[in-house]
Amino acid sequence: MARLDGKDIAFLVTDGFEDSELTSPWEAVVEAGGTPHLVSPKDGSVEGKKGHVQPVDVAAAGASAGDYDALVLPGGTANADKIRMDQDAVALTKAVVDAGKPVAVICHGAWILTEADAVRGRTMTSYPSLRTDLRNAGATWVDQEVVVDDWLVSSRNPGDLPAFGRELVERFAQG
């Protein structure tokens, strides 16, 4: 299995995230030896839609793409809708993409990638309701458990988490 020793991985969320879409990839990063960091527009802590509370490590306004080796974008409709409206969160996402660093996104998390104009020319998947948004932003949308397209790893929903975790670790290990 690939290792993430010495790699710092940003997880970008706010309140209303899908709990398992944060906790499962977080555990995959830790098990592979990486160091996860929770980045949020919100101070203190964030709460998932099912009650998981996690402390915020870095405010989105103070986060720099240079501090991280990769980015994870969990879903959850409320989280994804709020975070794509935060200018600092969008700027961080765009900076990670522009730096050529890998990004893993699941479910509704892909909305912020449309705001960052980061899906044009990519093949990806998401929760089915984002299909039109992603196509309109220039992506080729497919209905698959997990899709890896260069720097981008994408999955549809919590049922895809085992494959999502495995592929994000593999891709993040490559840099």
Short mmCIF file of the C-alpha atoms (twelve columns), coordinates in Angstrom:
data_MODEL
# 
_entry.id   MODEL 
# 
loop_
_atom_site.group_PDB 
_atom_site.id 
_atom_site.type_symbol 
_atom_site.label_atom_id 
_atom_site.label_alt_id 
_atom_site.label_comp_id 
_atom_site.label_asym_id 
_atom_site.label_seq_id 
_atom_site.Cartn_x 
_atom_site.Cartn_y 
_atom_site.Cartn_z 
_atom_site.pdbx_PDB_model_num 
ATOM 1   C CA . MET A 1   0.000   0.000  0.000   1 
ATOM 2   C CA . ALA A 2   1.135   3.544  -0.767  1 
ATOM 3   C CA . ARG A 3   2.491   5.686  2.049   1 
ATOM 4   C CA . LEU A 4   1.905   9.350  2.818   1 
ATOM 5   C CA . ASP A 5   4.738   9.770  5.328   1 
ATOM 6   C CA . GLY A 6   5.719   13.426 5.630   1 
ATOM 7   C CA . LYS A 7   2.721   14.637 3.607   1 
ATOM 8   C CA . ASP A 8   0.324   17.287 4.900   1 
ATOM 9   C CA . ILE A 9   -3.218  16.892 3.605   1 
ATOM 10  C CA . ALA A 10  -5.825  19.665 3.844   1 
ATOM 11  C CA . PHE A 11  -9.486  18.769 4.374   1 
ATOM 12  C CA . LEU A 12  -11.698 21.758 3.509   1 
ATOM 13  C CA . VAL A 13  -15.145 21.786 5.168   1 
ATOM 14  C CA . THR A 14  -17.636 23.799 7.162   1 
ATOM 15  C CA . ASP A 15  -20.766 22.848 9.098   1 
ATOM 16  C CA . GLY A 16  -23.129 20.386 7.442   1 
ATOM 17  C CA . PHE A 17  -20.550 18.058 5.908   1 
ATOM 18  C CA . GLU A 18  -21.392 14.393 5.382   1 
ATOM 19  C CA . ASP A 19  -19.718 12.902 8.476   1 
ATOM 20  C CA . SER A 20  -18.336 9.747  6.877   1 
ATOM 21  C CA . GLU A 21  -16.987 11.705 3.885   1 
ATOM 22  C CA . LEU A 22  -14.675 13.513 6.310   1 
ATOM 23  C CA . THR A 23  -13.897 10.758 8.805   1 
ATOM 24  C CA . SER A 24  -13.254 7.882  6.383   1 
ATOM 25  C CA . PRO A 25  -10.706 9.660  4.124   1 
ATOM 26  C CA . TRP A 26  -9.182  11.260 7.241   1 
ATOM 27  C CA . GLU A 27  -8.578  7.776  8.679   1 
ATOM 28  C CA . ALA A 28  -7.152  6.596  5.329   1 
ATOM 29  C CA . VAL A 29  -4.649  9.483  5.365   1 
ATOM 30  C CA . VAL A 30  -3.642  8.766  8.973   1 
ATOM 31  C CA . GLU A 31  -3.296  5.013  8.347   1 
ATOM 32  C CA . ALA A 32  -1.025  5.765  5.364   1 
ATOM 33  C CA . GLY A 33  1.208   7.962  7.545   1 
ATOM 34  C CA . GLY A 34  -0.008  11.367 6.363   1 
ATOM 35  C CA . THR A 35  -0.956  14.319 8.534   1 
ATOM 36  C CA . PRO A 36  -4.496  15.634 7.972   1 
ATOM 37  C CA . HIS A 37  -5.369  19.272 8.706   1 
ATOM 38  C CA . LEU A 38  -8.920  20.586 8.945   1 
ATOM 39  C CA . VAL A 39  -9.281  23.908 7.118   1 
ATOM 40  C CA . SER A 40  -12.525 25.854 7.398   1 
ATOM 41  C CA . PRO A 41  -13.947 29.339 6.974   1 
ATOM 42  C CA . LYS A 42  -15.329 28.791 10.475  1 
ATOM 43  C CA . ASP A 43  -13.288 29.104 13.686  1 
ATOM 44  C CA . GLY A 44  -13.311 26.618 16.548  1 
ATOM 45  C CA . SER A 45  -14.919 23.445 15.289  1 
ATOM 46  C CA . VAL A 46  -17.233 22.165 12.591  1 
ATOM 47  C CA . GLU A 47  -20.191 19.814 12.930  1 
ATOM 48  C CA . GLY A 48  -21.329 17.240 10.421  1 
ATOM 49  C CA . LYS A 49  -24.952 16.709 9.552   1 
ATOM 50  C CA . LYS A 50  -24.999 13.550 11.695  1 
ATOM 51  C CA . GLY A 51  -23.278 15.170 14.684  1 
ATOM 52  C CA . HIS A 52  -19.543 14.485 14.240  1 
ATOM 53  C CA . VAL A 53  -17.649 17.466 15.677  1 
ATOM 54  C CA . GLN A 54  -14.058 18.145 14.655  1 
ATOM 55  C CA . PRO A 55  -11.740 20.996 15.638  1 
ATOM 56  C CA . VAL A 56  -10.583 23.410 12.965  1 
ATOM 57  C CA . ASP A 57  -6.795  23.500 12.576  1 
ATOM 58  C CA . VAL A 58  -6.490  26.453 10.190  1 
ATOM 59  C CA . ALA A 59  -8.834  29.208 9.052   1 
ATOM 60  C CA . ALA A 60  -9.345  29.239 5.298   1 
ATOM 61  C CA . ALA A 61  -8.256  32.887 5.255   1 
ATOM 62  C CA . GLY A 62  -4.871  31.916 6.698   1 
ATOM 63  C CA . ALA A 63  -4.330  28.719 4.735   1 
ATOM 64  C CA . SER A 64  -1.803  28.567 1.920   1 
ATOM 65  C CA . ALA A 65  -1.627  25.981 -0.860  1 
ATOM 66  C CA . GLY A 66  2.115   25.818 -0.212  1 
ATOM 67  C CA . ASP A 67  1.462   24.328 3.231   1 
ATOM 68  C CA . TYR A 68  -0.228  21.215 1.837   1 
ATOM 69  C CA . ASP A 69  0.636   18.348 -0.464  1 
ATOM 70  C CA . ALA A 70  -2.982  17.590 -1.410  1 
ATOM 71  C CA . LEU A 71  -6.588  18.609 -0.753  1 
ATOM 72  C CA . VAL A 72  -9.701  16.600 0.179   1 
ATOM 73  C CA . LEU A 73  -13.165 18.069 -0.446  1 
ATOM 74  C CA . PRO A 74  -15.852 16.133 1.458   1 
ATOM 75  C CA . GLY A 75  -19.478 16.517 0.510   1 
ATOM 76  C CA . GLY A 76  -22.714 17.126 2.311   1 
ATOM 77  C CA . THR A 77  -25.131 19.462 0.557   1 
ATOM 78  C CA . ALA A 78  -25.119 22.204 3.212   1 
ATOM 79  C CA . ASN A 79  -21.329 22.126 3.568   1 
ATOM 80  C CA . ALA A 80  -20.714 22.179 -0.172  1 
ATOM 81  C CA . ASP A 81  -23.161 25.011 -0.786  1 
ATOM 82  C CA . LYS A 82  -21.745 27.170 2.026   1 
ATOM 83  C CA . ILE A 83  -18.083 26.555 1.297   1 
ATOM 84  C CA . ARG A 84  -18.314 27.401 -2.397  1 
ATOM 85  C CA . MET A 85  -19.533 30.865 -1.413  1 
ATOM 86  C CA . ASP A 86  -16.491 31.526 0.807   1 
ATOM 87  C CA . GLN A 87  -13.894 33.485 -1.201  1 
ATOM 88  C CA . ASP A 88  -10.962 32.250 0.910   1 
ATOM 89  C CA . ALA A 89  -12.001 28.601 0.521   1 
ATOM 90  C CA . VAL A 90  -12.392 29.007 -3.248  1 
ATOM 91  C CA . ALA A 91  -9.030  30.806 -3.470  1 
ATOM 92  C CA . LEU A 92  -7.302  28.004 -1.556  1 
ATOM 93  C CA . THR A 93  -8.902  25.369 -3.787  1 
ATOM 94  C CA . LYS A 94  -7.872  27.252 -6.929  1 
ATOM 95  C CA . ALA A 95  -4.319  27.706 -5.623  1 
ATOM 96  C CA . VAL A 96  -3.963  23.970 -4.894  1 
ATOM 97  C CA . VAL A 97  -5.216  23.119 -8.382  1 
ATOM 98  C CA . ASP A 98  -3.039  25.784 -10.032 1 
ATOM 99  C CA . ALA A 99  -0.008  24.374 -8.187  1 
ATOM 100 C CA . GLY A 100 -0.698  20.969 -9.757  1 
ATOM 101 C CA . LYS A 101 -1.329  19.274 -6.427  1 
ATOM 102 C CA . PRO A 102 -3.754  16.352 -6.197  1 
ATOM 103 C CA . VAL A 103 -7.355  16.875 -5.116  1 
ATOM 104 C CA . ALA A 104 -9.869  14.258 -3.962  1 
ATOM 105 C CA . VAL A 105 -13.550 15.166 -4.008  1 
ATOM 106 C CA . ILE A 106 -16.671 13.223 -3.120  1 
ATOM 107 C CA . CYS A 107 -20.401 13.770 -3.477  1 
ATOM 108 C CA . HIS A 108 -21.460 17.448 -3.451  1 
ATOM 109 C CA . GLY A 109 -17.892 18.550 -2.649  1 
ATOM 110 C CA . ALA A 110 -17.333 19.172 -6.362  1 
ATOM 111 C CA . TRP A 111 -19.337 22.400 -6.273  1 
ATOM 112 C CA . ILE A 112 -16.306 24.353 -5.033  1 
ATOM 113 C CA . LEU A 113 -14.300 23.058 -8.005  1 
ATOM 114 C CA . THR A 114 -16.835 24.660 -10.346 1 
ATOM 115 C CA . GLU A 115 -16.421 27.976 -8.492  1 
ATOM 116 C CA . ALA A 116 -12.625 27.642 -8.857  1 
ATOM 117 C CA . ASP A 117 -13.022 26.877 -12.592 1 
ATOM 118 C CA . ALA A 118 -11.057 23.677 -12.013 1 
ATOM 119 C CA . VAL A 119 -13.035 20.949 -13.787 1 
ATOM 120 C CA . ARG A 120 -12.792 22.042 -17.416 1 
ATOM 121 C CA . GLY A 121 -11.459 19.127 -19.474 1 
ATOM 122 C CA . ARG A 122 -11.583 16.643 -16.561 1 
ATOM 123 C CA . THR A 123 -13.507 13.383 -16.417 1 
ATOM 124 C CA . MET A 124 -15.112 12.951 -13.025 1 
ATOM 125 C CA . THR A 125 -18.021 11.697 -10.998 1 
ATOM 126 C CA . SER A 126 -20.097 13.167 -8.173  1 
ATOM 127 C CA . TYR A 127 -23.490 12.869 -6.576  1 
ATOM 128 C CA . PRO A 128 -25.836 12.615 -9.595  1 
ATOM 129 C CA . SER A 129 -27.536 15.970 -8.936  1 
ATOM 130 C CA . LEU A 130 -24.264 17.776 -9.772  1 
ATOM 131 C CA . ARG A 131 -24.019 16.174 -13.222 1 
ATOM 132 C CA . THR A 132 -25.381 19.209 -15.093 1 
ATOM 133 C CA . ASP A 133 -23.366 21.704 -13.018 1 
ATOM 134 C CA . LEU A 134 -20.148 19.818 -13.735 1 
ATOM 135 C CA . ARG A 135 -20.919 19.430 -17.436 1 
ATOM 136 C CA . ASN A 136 -21.735 23.134 -17.689 1 
ATOM 137 C CA . ALA A 137 -18.371 23.864 -16.040 1 
ATOM 138 C CA . GLY A 138 -16.596 21.825 -18.731 1 
ATOM 139 C CA . ALA A 139 -16.200 18.383 -17.127 1 
ATOM 140 C CA . THR A 140 -17.126 15.035 -18.620 1 
ATOM 141 C CA . TRP A 141 -19.370 13.456 -15.994 1 
ATOM 142 C CA . VAL A 142 -19.535 9.670  -15.581 1 
ATOM 143 C CA . ASP A 143 -21.422 7.469  -13.133 1 
ATOM 144 C CA . GLN A 144 -18.629 5.371  -11.575 1 
ATOM 145 C CA . GLU A 145 -17.559 4.457  -8.055  1 
ATOM 146 C CA . VAL A 146 -14.269 6.330  -8.358  1 
ATOM 147 C CA . VAL A 147 -12.606 8.206  -11.216 1 
ATOM 148 C CA . VAL A 148 -8.947  9.232  -11.359 1 
ATOM 149 C CA . ASP A 149 -8.122  11.870 -13.984 1 
ATOM 150 C CA . ASP A 150 -4.555  13.148 -13.596 1 
ATOM 151 C CA . TRP A 151 -4.562  15.194 -10.346 1 
ATOM 152 C CA . LEU A 152 -8.268  14.655 -9.599  1 
ATOM 153 C CA . VAL A 153 -9.841  11.726 -7.706  1 
ATOM 154 C CA . SER A 154 -13.647 11.788 -7.503  1 
ATOM 155 C CA . SER A 155 -16.421 9.606  -6.073  1 
ATOM 156 C CA . ARG A 156 -20.201 9.749  -5.812  1 
ATOM 157 C CA . ASN A 157 -21.361 9.063  -2.243  1 
ATOM 158 C CA . PRO A 158 -20.571 7.369  1.104   1 
ATOM 159 C CA . GLY A 159 -21.027 3.944  -0.480  1 
ATOM 160 C CA . ASP A 160 -17.908 4.648  -2.561  1 
ATOM 161 C CA . LEU A 161 -15.689 5.510  0.423   1 
ATOM 162 C CA . PRO A 162 -13.533 2.336  0.426   1 
ATOM 163 C CA . ALA A 163 -12.530 2.874  -3.223  1 
ATOM 164 C CA . PHE A 164 -12.248 6.637  -2.713  1 
ATOM 165 C CA . GLY A 165 -9.887  6.249  0.252   1 
ATOM 166 C CA . ARG A 166 -7.733  3.708  -1.561  1 
ATOM 167 C CA . GLU A 167 -7.399  5.843  -4.701  1 
ATOM 168 C CA . LEU A 168 -6.778  9.123  -2.907  1 
ATOM 169 C CA . VAL A 169 -3.930  7.552  -0.917  1 
ATOM 170 C CA . GLU A 170 -2.443  6.137  -4.136  1 
ATOM 171 C CA . ARG A 171 -2.711  9.471  -5.975  1 
ATOM 172 C CA . PHE A 172 -1.523  11.584 -3.048  1 
ATOM 173 C CA . ALA A 173 1.513   9.296  -2.609  1 
ATOM 174 C CA . GLN A 174 2.519   10.085 -6.213  1 
ATOM 175 C CA . GLY A 175 2.428   13.830 -5.479  1 
# 
